Amino acid sequence: MSGDDERKRPVEVAWFPWEEDIAATYLWKAVLEERGYKINLKQFDVGPMYAAMSRGQIDVQFDGWLPYTQKNYWDKYGDKLTDIGSWYGPTSVEIAVPDYVKDVESLDDLKGKGSDFKGRIVGIEPGAAAMENLKKNVLPQYGLDKEFKVLDSSTPGMLAELKRAYAKKEPIAVLLWTPHWAYNEYGMTKLKDPKKAFGDGDRLHTIASKEFPQQYPQLTKWFKDFKLTEKQLGGLENEIQKRGAGHEEEAVKAWMDDNPGIADTMAPQ
């Protein structure tokens, strides 16, 4: 199929409400629409996205945390999908506390301090693989599962709790990950994980349907060559964060204006 032909078929793109995915998804949307593609965006939770993509209902998504965080989904559906390659890494997933919380540097240091944190760790979407791992693996390994409950929330909900606690200088423990703009916004301590319960760092992968490389050979090549640095991704996330939900497209445009040539690097004509 030629590049002209593949432009005739709209691209169904899934995204998760996570900062790095919003950034990559809206960046590619802007670049590909400039190149004449039609892009349909659909928000998903992680599990349903993998299931839908395995059935061919979704063409591509840019936030596959592999080989660790989304391993359970990849093990289940990977033979029906295409791993196009990674565009960022390494990542990390961690518990983080504000840096005004003293004497808490490691997950071990949370032991016996449950009451300081109201007995809770503020999490994100319950379907996220990192939440499963935190509840079933991380807390038990450190002997924290009797003392701490993981609060099911959403990424925006967790960030709102962090903002509120930070303003009052109250202790709070949240599930966070790197890259994330919260580390630019707040002084935070990433708690060390000496047992490696969160696994080693993932890379962010572009995951596509089984048929994608045949249906979109040009896009497959562009996605395979795509890379962002921590500085680029952090800057784009910050721009989107500053402008707020609903203004992603103008934030991406402003960031692209500050990074001339990015579209030609991502999608050479």
PyMOL commands that set and color helices and strands:
alter all, ss='L'
color gray80, all
select helices_A, chain A and resi 3-6+19-34+46-54+71-80+107-110+114-117+129-141+155-168+182-185+212-215+217-225+230-243+248-258+262-266
alter helices_A, ss='H'
color red, helices_A
select strands_A, chain A and resi 11-15+39-43+60-66+81-88+92-98+120-122+149-151+174-178+188-190+203-209
alter strands_A, ss='S'
color yellow, strands_A
deselect
rebuild
show_as cartoon
